[in-house]
């Protein structure tokens, strides 16, 4: 991670952007420049802004879920990996952890579903075909974000949900190890898919970050005495 840039309070929550976000933006801009020149760059910049807005709303979903249980949100930071919300205290018990973890992907699924519905209605005629395609792409991205984050591997939200449920049946550290290995497996799959599709792109870097985070969780769980 780089040094976060503070953007102040947005909807009552302090928002920060890690400088690594610009790496993601650069990848999209280069892709747009190579395919459609300046027009492609403008399209990619527009899409990236909307994408990170969706990621911010994902984190605000976590914040809203936490608020149900009286948990404050200290800040939200957007990063190369996506983002994270720092809560005033850890979740307690299965219900709190499941609700707070699920609220993030639920926000993306709601955005994607809402966009699909609107773009398929007569009301979408007010936007140009060009803008329609960008918004449809954004709907696809939100659907993918929602589903991907629900996969049962650490550090994904689905991993937190799986860990919370497994803790009811086995020791928490064992549950942490299980979802850690699942997360590492998901990371390896992403790396393989990324390399197969053409080299060191965003998918490969995302897979590597997943593997590193999962490996750290596994090591922490194995070394913990509690």
C-alpha positions as a Markdown table, in Angstrom:
| # | Residue | x | y | z |
|---|---|---|---|---|
| 1 | Unk | 0.0 | 0.0 | 0.0 |
| 2 | Unk | 1.0 | 3.6 | -0.5 |
| 3 | Unk | 0.3 | 6.7 | 1.5 |
| 4 | Unk | -3.5 | 7.4 | 1.6 |
| 5 | Unk | -4.7 | 10.8 | 0.4 |
| 6 | Unk | -7.4 | 12.2 | 2.6 |
| 7 | Unk | -10.6 | 13.5 | 0.8 |
| 8 | Unk | -12.4 | 14.6 | 3.9 |
| 9 | Unk | -15.8 | 13.4 | 5.1 |
| 10 | Unk | -18.2 | 12.0 | 2.6 |
| 11 | Unk | -21.7 | 11.1 | 4.0 |
| 12 | Unk | -20.3 | 11.4 | 7.5 |
| 13 | Unk | -17.4 | 8.9 | 6.9 |
| 14 | Unk | -13.8 | 9.9 | 6.4 |
| 15 | Unk | -12.7 | 8.9 | 2.9 |
| 16 | Unk | -9.1 | 8.2 | 1.9 |
| 17 | Unk | -7.6 | 7.1 | -1.4 |
| 18 | Unk | -4.4 | 5.0 | -1.5 |
| 19 | Unk | -2.0 | 6.1 | -4.2 |
| 20 | Unk | -2.0 | 2.6 | -5.6 |
| 21 | Unk | -5.4 | 3.4 | -7.0 |
| 22 | Unk | -3.7 | 5.3 | -9.7 |
| 23 | Unk | -2.0 | 2.1 | -10.8 |
| 24 | Unk | -5.4 | 0.6 | -11.6 |
| 25 | Unk | -6.4 | 3.8 | -13.4 |
| 26 | Unk | -3.2 | 3.7 | -15.4 |
| 27 | Unk | -3.9 | 0.1 | -16.5 |
| 28 | Unk | -7.3 | 1.1 | -17.8 |
| 29 | Unk | -6.1 | 4.2 | -19.5 |
| 30 | Unk | -3.3 | 2.4 | -21.3 |
| 31 | Unk | -5.8 | -0.2 | -22.5 |
| 32 | Unk | -8.1 | 2.5 | -23.7 |
| 33 | Unk | -5.3 | 4.3 | -25.5 |
| 34 | Unk | -4.3 | 1.2 | -27.3 |
| 35 | Unk | -7.8 | 0.4 | -28.5 |
| 36 | Unk | -9.5 | 3.7 | -29.3 |
| 37 | Unk | -7.0 | 6.5 | -28.8 |
| 38 | Unk | -8.1 | 9.6 | -26.9 |
| 39 | Unk | -11.8 | 8.6 | -27.1 |
| 40 | Unk | -10.9 | 5.3 | -25.5 |
| 41 | Unk | -8.9 | 7.1 | -22.7 |
| 42 | Unk | -11.9 | 9.3 | -21.9 |
| 43 | Unk | -14.1 | 6.2 | -21.8 |
| 44 | Unk | -11.7 | 4.3 | -19.5 |
| 45 | Unk | -11.3 | 7.3 | -17.1 |
| 46 | Unk | -15.1 | 7.6 | -16.9 |
| 47 | Unk | -15.5 | 3.9 | -16.2 |
| 48 | Unk | -12.7 | 3.9 | -13.6 |
| 49 | Unk | -14.3 | 6.8 | -11.7 |
| 50 | Unk | -17.7 | 5.1 | -11.7 |
| 51 | Unk | -16.0 | 1.8 | -10.7 |
| 52 | Unk | -14.3 | 3.2 | -7.7 |
| 53 | Unk | -17.6 | 5.0 | -6.8 |
| 54 | Unk | -19.1 | 1.5 | -6.8 |
| 55 | Unk | -16.3 | 0.2 | -4.6 |
| 56 | Unk | -16.9 | 3.2 | -2.2 |
| 57 | Unk | -20.6 | 2.3 | -2.0 |
| 58 | Unk | -19.5 | -1.3 | -1.3 |
| 59 | Unk | -17.6 | -0.1 | 1.7 |
| 60 | Unk | -20.5 | 2.1 | 2.7 |
| 61 | Unk | -22.6 | -1.0 | 2.6 |
| 62 | Unk | -20.3 | -2.5 | 5.3 |
| 63 | Unk | -20.6 | 0.8 | 7.2 |
| 64 | Unk | -24.4 | 0.6 | 7.0 |
| 65 | Unk | -24.4 | -3.0 | 8.2 |
| 66 | Unk | -22.1 | -2.1 | 11.1 |
| 67 | Unk | -24.4 | 0.8 | 12.1 |
| 68 | Unk | -27.3 | -1.7 | 12.6 |
| 69 | Unk | -25.3 | -3.1 | 15.5 |
| 70 | Unk | -24.2 | 0.3 | 16.8 |
| 71 | Unk | -20.7 | 0.0 | 15.3 |
| 72 | Unk | -19.1 | 3.2 | 14.0 |
| 73 | Unk | -17.0 | 3.5 | 10.9 |
| 74 | Unk | -13.7 | 5.3 | 11.4 |
| 75 | Unk | -12.8 | 5.7 | 7.8 |
| 76 | Unk | -13.0 | 4.1 | 4.3 |
| 77 | Unk | -9.9 | 3.7 | 2.2 |
| 78 | Unk | -9.9 | 2.9 | -1.5 |
| 79 | Unk | -6.9 | 0.9 | -2.7 |
| 80 | Unk | -5.5 | -1.1 | -5.6 |
| 81 | Unk | -7.1 | -4.2 | -4.1 |
| 82 | Unk | -10.5 | -2.4 | -3.9 |
| 83 | Unk | -11.1 | -0.9 | -0.5 |
| 84 | Unk | -11.6 | -1.4 | 3.2 |
| 85 | Unk | -13.6 | 0.1 | 6.0 |
| 86 | Unk | -12.1 | 0.5 | 9.5 |
| 87 | Unk | -14.8 | -0.1 | 12.1 |
| 88 | Unk | -14.9 | 1.4 | 15.6 |
| 89 | Unk | -14.8 | -2.1 | 17.1 |
| 90 | Unk | -14.6 | -5.7 | 15.8 |
| 91 | Unk | -17.8 | -7.6 | 15.0 |
| 92 | Unk | -19.0 | -9.9 | 17.8 |
| 93 | Unk | -20.6 | -13.2 | 17.1 |
| 94 | Unk | -21.8 | -14.9 | 13.9 |
| 95 | Unk | -24.8 | -12.7 | 13.1 |
| 96 | Unk | -22.8 | -9.4 | 13.3 |
| 97 | Unk | -19.9 | -10.7 | 11.2 |
| 98 | Unk | -22.2 | -12.2 | 8.6 |
| 99 | Unk | -24.5 | -9.2 | 8.2 |
| 100 | Unk | -21.6 | -6.6 | 8.1 |
| 101 | Unk | -19.6 | -8.8 | 5.6 |
| 102 | Unk | -22.6 | -9.5 | 3.4 |
| 103 | Unk | -23.7 | -5.8 | 3.3 |
| 104 | Unk | -20.8 | -4.8 | 1.0 |
| 105 | Unk | -21.4 | -7.3 | -1.8 |
| 106 | Unk | -25.1 | -6.7 | -1.4 |
| 107 | Unk | -24.6 | -3.1 | -2.3 |
| 108 | Unk | -22.8 | -4.1 | -5.6 |
| 109 | Unk | -25.5 | -6.6 | -6.5 |
| 110 | Unk | -28.1 | -3.9 | -5.8 |
| 111 | Unk | -26.3 | -1.4 | -8.0 |
| 112 | Unk | -25.8 | -3.9 | -10.8 |
| 113 | Unk | -29.4 | -5.1 | -10.6 |
| 114 | Unk | -30.7 | -1.5 | -10.6 |
| 115 | Unk | -28.6 | -0.6 | -13.6 |
| 116 | Unk | -29.7 | -3.7 | -15.6 |
| 117 | Unk | -33.3 | -2.9 | -14.9 |
| 118 | Unk | -33.0 | 0.8 | -15.8 |
| 119 | Unk | -30.9 | 0.1 | -19.0 |
| 120 | Unk | -33.4 | -2.4 | -20.1 |
| 121 | Unk | -36.3 | 0.0 | -19.6 |
| 122 | Unk | -37.6 | 2.7 | -21.9 |
| 123 | Unk | -36.2 | 5.4 | -19.6 |
| 124 | Unk | -32.7 | 4.5 | -20.7 |
| 125 | Unk | -33.4 | 6.2 | -24.0 |
| 126 | Unk | -32.4 | 9.5 | -22.5 |
| 127 | Unk | -28.7 | 8.5 | -22.7 |
| 128 | Unk | -26.7 | 8.0 | -25.8 |
| 129 | Unk | -25.7 | 4.5 | -27.1 |
| 130 | Unk | -22.1 | 5.4 | -26.1 |
| 131 | Unk | -23.0 | 6.2 | -22.5 |
| 132 | Unk | -25.4 | 3.2 | -22.4 |
| 133 | Unk | -22.5 | 0.8 | -23.2 |
| 134 | Unk | -20.4 | 2.3 | -20.4 |
| 135 | Unk | -23.3 | 2.0 | -17.9 |
| 136 | Unk | -23.9 | -1.6 | -19.0 |
| 137 | Unk | -20.2 | -2.4 | -18.5 |
| 138 | Unk | -20.5 | -0.8 | -15.0 |
| 139 | Unk | -23.5 | -3.1 | -14.3 |
| 140 | Unk | -21.4 | -6.1 | -15.3 |
| 141 | Unk | -18.6 | -4.9 | -13.1 |
| 142 | Unk | -20.9 | -4.5 | -10.1 |
| 143 | Unk | -22.4 | -8.0 | -10.6 |
| 144 | Unk | -18.8 | -9.4 | -10.9 |
| 145 | Unk | -17.7 | -7.6 | -7.7 |
| 146 | Unk | -20.7 | -8.8 | -5.8 |
| 147 | Unk | -20.3 | -12.4 | -6.8 |
| 148 | Unk | -16.5 | -12.5 | -6.5 |
| 149 | Unk | -16.6 | -11.0 | -3.0 |
| 150 | Unk | -19.0 | -13.7 | -1.8 |
| 151 | Unk | -16.5 | -16.5 | -2.7 |
| 152 | Unk | -15.7 | -18.3 | 0.6 |
| 153 | Unk | -11.9 | -17.4 | 0.8 |
| 154 | Unk | -10.0 | -15.0 | 2.9 |
| 155 | Unk | -9.7 | -11.9 | 2.6 |
| 156 | Unk | -12.9 | -11.8 | 0.6 |
| 157 | Unk | -16.2 | -10.9 | 2.3 |
| 158 | Unk | -17.4 | -14.5 | 1.6 |
| 159 | Unk | -14.3 | -15.7 | 3.5 |
| 160 | Unk | -15.3 | -13.7 | 6.6 |
| 161 | Unk | -18.9 | -15.1 | 6.3 |
| 162 | Unk | -17.6 | -18.7 | 5.9 |
| 163 | Unk | -15.2 | -18.2 | 8.9 |
| 164 | Unk | -18.0 | -16.9 | 11.1 |
| 165 | Unk | -20.2 | -19.8 | 10.2 |
| 166 | Unk | -17.5 | -22.4 | 10.6 |
| 167 | Unk | -16.5 | -21.0 | 14.0 |
| 168 | Unk | -19.8 | -22.4 | 15.3 |
| 169 | Unk | -18.6 | -25.9 | 14.6 |
| 170 | Unk | -14.8 | -25.8 | 14.9 |
| 171 | Unk | -12.2 | -23.7 | 16.6 |
| 172 | Unk | -11.8 | -20.2 | 15.1 |
| 173 | Unk | -8.2 | -20.6 | 14.2 |
| 174 | Unk | -8.9 | -23.8 | 12.3 |
| 175 | Unk | -11.7 | -21.9 | 10.5 |
| 176 | Unk | -9.2 | -19.2 | 9.7 |
| 177 | Unk | -6.8 | -21.7 | 8.2 |
| 178 | Unk | -9.5 | -23.3 | 6.1 |
| 179 | Unk | -10.8 | -20.0 | 4.5 |
| 180 | Unk | -7.1 | -18.9 | 4.2 |
| 181 | Unk | -6.3 | -21.9 | 2.0 |
| 182 | Unk | -9.5 | -21.4 | 0.0 |
| 183 | Unk | -8.4 | -17.7 | -0.5 |
| 184 | Unk | -5.0 | -18.8 | -1.7 |
| 185 | Unk | -6.6 | -21.3 | -4.1 |
| 186 | Unk | -8.8 | -18.5 | -5.5 |
| 187 | Unk | -5.7 | -16.4 | -5.9 |
| 188 | Unk | -3.8 | -19.1 | -7.7 |
| 189 | Unk | -6.8 | -19.6 | -10.1 |
| 190 | Unk | -6.8 | -15.8 | -10.9 |
| 191 | Unk | -3.1 | -15.9 | -11.6 |
| 192 | Unk | -3.5 | -18.9 | -13.9 |
| 193 | Unk | -6.4 | -17.3 | -15.7 |
| 194 | Unk | -4.6 | -14.0 | -16.0 |
| 195 | Unk | -1.4 | -15.5 | -17.5 |
| 196 | Unk | -3.5 | -17.6 | -19.9 |
| 197 | Unk | -5.3 | -14.6 | -21.2 |
| 198 | Unk | -2.2 | -12.6 | -21.9 |
| 199 | Unk | 0.4 | -11.8 | -19.3 |
| 200 | Unk | 0.8 | -9.6 | -16.2 |
| 201 | Unk | -2.5 | -7.8 | -16.1 |
| 202 | Unk | -4.8 | -6.7 | -13.3 |
| 203 | Unk | -6.1 | -10.2 | -12.8 |
| 204 | Unk | -2.6 | -11.6 | -12.1 |
| 205 | Unk | -1.8 | -8.8 | -9.6 |
| 206 | Unk | -5.2 | -9.3 | -7.9 |
| 207 | Unk | -4.4 | -13.0 | -7.6 |
| 208 | Unk | -1.0 | -12.4 | -6.1 |
| 209 | Unk | -2.4 | -10.0 | -3.5 |
| 210 | Unk | -5.0 | -12.6 | -2.6 |
| 211 | Unk | -2.3 | -15.2 | -2.1 |
| 212 | Unk | -0.2 | -12.9 | 0.0 |
| 213 | Unk | -3.2 | -11.9 | 2.2 |
| 214 | Unk | -4.3 | -15.5 | 2.6 |
| 215 | Unk | -0.8 | -16.7 | 3.4 |
| 216 | Unk | -0.5 | -14.1 | 6.1 |
| 217 | Unk | -3.9 | -15.1 | 7.6 |
| 218 | Unk | -2.9 | -18.8 | 7.6 |
| 219 | Unk | 0.4 | -18.0 | 9.3 |
| 220 | Unk | -1.2 | -15.8 | 11.9 |
| 221 | Unk | -3.9 | -18.5 | 12.7 |
| 222 | Unk | -1.3 | -21.2 | 13.0 |
| 223 | Unk | 1.0 | -19.2 | 15.3 |
| 224 | Unk | -1.9 | -17.9 | 17.5 |
| 225 | Unk | -2.4 | -19.6 | 20.8 |
| 226 | Unk | -6.0 | -18.4 | 21.1 |
